[in-house]
């Protein structure tokens, strides 16, 4: 199993997890990551995919960054902020390849793909932490329900 196969396995497992457990933010994040991965594979199919700025890969990464930034601004979750920050590094690596076209193809490839795994980890850990926080809040709210007294001030029966 090479690194690409390991990434694809992690991508499938983590996107299914965040789709099922992450609410609308998780579903949107899963769709964004899969779309960007498809764009990357399309770009890698071009001749000399990392011999200069690869517009297909750059476009997918830029849209992924914009999507994470939107999720960070539109939701109350923390993981999209981290994912956007990591993805911003990936977008900047494309800009380096654009400014310095003589950059070695392997270096460009490694700079642009290095952020994929940390983003998947942030998504999975973030959704798990959100689920744990939601359970804690629900538990606290349900334990306070037992303390509710009727309007007359007498303790509730039962």
DAQUI-V417020 format. One record per helix or strand of 2 or more residues. SS is the DSSP state (a for helix, b for strand). FROM is the first residue (numbers start at 1). LEN is the number of residues. Records with the same first field share a line. If there is no record, write none. Layout:
SS = FROM-LEN / FROM-LEN
This chain:
a = 3-19 / 23-22 / 55-20 / 79-21 / 105-9 / 115-31
